[in-house]
């Protein structure tokens, strides 16, 4: 099975399997998983994941292979193009964000440096408004 992509982000088969598992095994029923970023750590920012019961009007809602994800609107430009993976090793396990907007990470792996994604904008001179 290959990665399943959305215009905003993609999930690896391992991430899909683990997300489905934790949502099914949860003692409560949640509407979705919310992804975001927050300020903090020695590199400046950290990824966030939370269960949510309702979606705000400003949240970006996507569904990938039956998994409902919500992206915090403040995080969209930082997460654009990200591949979310889940890796398990002898010493630890967790979600990994392979993010093209990440420029650095701290040594302990708890925080990252992110820049906003470049969005190509085409302006047609004929469409411009002059005052």
N, C-alpha and C positions, 0 to 999 in steps of 0.2 A: 504494500500500500504506500502511495506517495503522499507528500504533504498536501493538505487541503488549504487552499488559499482563499482569502477574501481580499478586497481592494486595500484593506488596512493592514492586516497581518495574516500569518499562516500558522498552522499547527502541524506538528509532526505526528505520525501515528502513535508514538509513545505518549505525547502530550494528550492526545484525544483519549487514549485508553485510560490514562491516569485521571484526567478530569472527569470522565464518565464514572469511574470507580469511586472517587471521593464524593461526587454528587449523589450517587446511588447509596453509598454507605453512611451518608450524613444522617444524624438523628432527626434533623429538621428538614423540611422541604424549602428550598431556596429558589427564587425566580431565576437567578443568574450569578455568574462570577464577574466581579468588576475589577478591571485592570487599570492601573494608573502609575504615577510616579509622585514622589514626595521629595522635598529638600531634606538633606541629611547625610550623615556619614562623611568620611574623610575625602571622598571624591566628589561630593556635592549632591548626588541624587540617589534614590533607591526605588526599585520597582515595588508596587503594591498589588496585592490580590486579596479580595474580600468577597464573602458571600453577601448577596443583597436580596431583599424581599420585594423591592419595587424599583422601577426605572424612572429617573428624573427626565423632564422634558428636554434638558440640555445634554443628557448622556447619549453617546453613540451606541446603538444596539446592533449587534451582529449575531448570526447563528451559523456555526460551522459544524457539520455532521451531527446535528442535534444538540450541540452544546451552545447554550445561550451565554454570550459574553457582552459585557457593557464596558465601554471605554470612557474614562473620565474625559470630559471635553478639554481640560487643561493639559492632558497627556497625549492627545491625538498626534500632534506634530512631532513629539518625541518618540512615539511608538510606530509611526508610519513605516511599513516595510519590515517589521520585526517578525522573526520566526520564533515561535514558542515551542520549546522542547522539554521533555522530562527525561532526566538521566538518573540512573541508580548505580552506585558503586559500593564497594565493601565498606568504605568509611562514611559516605553520606549519599543523600538523594535529594532531588528537588527540581523545580522548574528552572530552565535556562532560557534566557532571552538573548537570541542572536540578533542584535540590533545594529543596522547599518548607521544609525545616528549616535552610537556609543563611541566616544573618542578615547576613553581611558577607564580604568577600574582601579579600585584600591587593592592592596595586597591581600586583604582578608576576604575579599569577594562580596562584601556587604553593600558597597555603594559603587556608583558609576558616574562618569561624566557624560552627559548627553547634550547634543545640539539639536535644534529644530531641523526637521527635514526640509530640503530644498524643494519648493513647489514651483514647477515651471508655469509661468503665467505669460500667455500670449495676448498682447494688446493690439488690436487692429486699429490703425489710425483713423479709418473711416468711421469706426464706432465710438471714437472719443467725443466727449462733449466739451465744447468750448464756451466760455462765459465772456 
